[in-house]
Amino acid sequence: MDKQSLLQLVAEILEVDEASETKSLEEQGWDSLANLSFIAEIDERLGAEIDADELAKAETVDDLLALVTAAR
């Protein structure tokens, strides 16, 4: 998954028009429900498992991208 696709996924999860790669996830409204949605979407789209504990530490879109890359 490239960064643009990930930004689109984050926007879908947060139900916004566009996600920011410069703002923190928290600033964009990311919460525990978003974590669950992200885990489910990555599993469905890529067949990859994201570690929930590592996801809880993610602060930026780049952190999410690193998790997805590591899970593949």
Wavefront OBJ file of the C-alpha trace (Angstrom):
o trace
v 0.000 0.000 0.000
v 1.431 3.346 -0.999
v 1.075 6.552 1.014
v -1.694 7.972 -1.192
v -3.799 4.828 -0.767
v -3.177 4.924 2.958
v -4.249 8.579 3.148
v -7.462 7.642 1.340
v -8.059 4.803 3.800
v -7.447 7.090 6.782
v -9.918 9.614 5.319
v -12.509 6.843 4.905
v -12.034 5.656 8.479
v -12.249 9.193 9.866
v -15.154 10.017 7.549
v -13.462 13.160 6.222
v -12.806 14.396 2.690
v -9.041 14.323 3.043
v -6.549 13.064 5.619
v -3.427 15.056 6.431
v 0.039 13.575 6.451
v 1.371 16.542 8.458
v -1.127 16.537 11.328
v -1.000 13.908 14.028
v -3.606 11.171 13.936
v -5.027 12.484 17.212
v -5.446 15.968 15.738
v -7.454 14.401 12.933
v -9.819 12.603 15.312
v -8.180 9.159 15.363
v -9.402 7.090 18.304
v -9.722 3.503 19.479
v -12.623 2.873 17.088
v -10.412 4.079 14.228
v -7.758 1.591 15.397
v -10.244 -1.271 15.139
v -11.442 -0.125 11.727
v -7.849 0.180 10.504
v -6.972 -3.337 11.660
v -10.067 -4.754 9.939
v -9.496 -2.830 6.687
v -5.834 -3.823 6.413
v -6.754 -7.442 7.049
v -9.514 -7.331 4.417
v -7.592 -5.385 1.765
v -4.111 -6.838 2.190
v -4.559 -9.983 4.235
v -2.051 -8.540 6.698
v -2.300 -8.479 10.475
v -1.555 -5.269 12.346
v -0.431 -5.573 15.960
v -2.912 -3.631 18.114
v -0.258 -2.665 20.682
v 2.002 -1.236 17.978
v -0.942 0.538 16.372
v -1.774 2.203 19.686
v 1.691 3.829 19.566
v 1.178 5.257 16.054
v 1.057 9.043 15.959
v 1.254 9.864 12.244
v 0.259 8.535 8.849
v 3.921 7.614 8.338
v 3.707 5.453 11.475
v 0.690 3.685 9.976
v 2.536 3.171 6.718
v 5.467 1.639 8.586
v 3.111 -0.786 10.351
v 1.497 -1.816 7.080
v 4.860 -2.268 5.408
v 6.159 -4.386 8.297
v 3.008 -6.532 8.312
v 3.326 -7.553 4.659
l 1 2 3 4 5 6 7 8 9 10 11 12 13 14 15 16 17 18 19 20 21 22 23 24 25 26 27 28 29 30 31 32 33 34 35 36 37 38 39 40 41 42 43 44 45 46 47 48 49 50 51 52 53 54 55 56 57 58 59 60 61 62 63 64 65 66 67 68 69 70 71 72
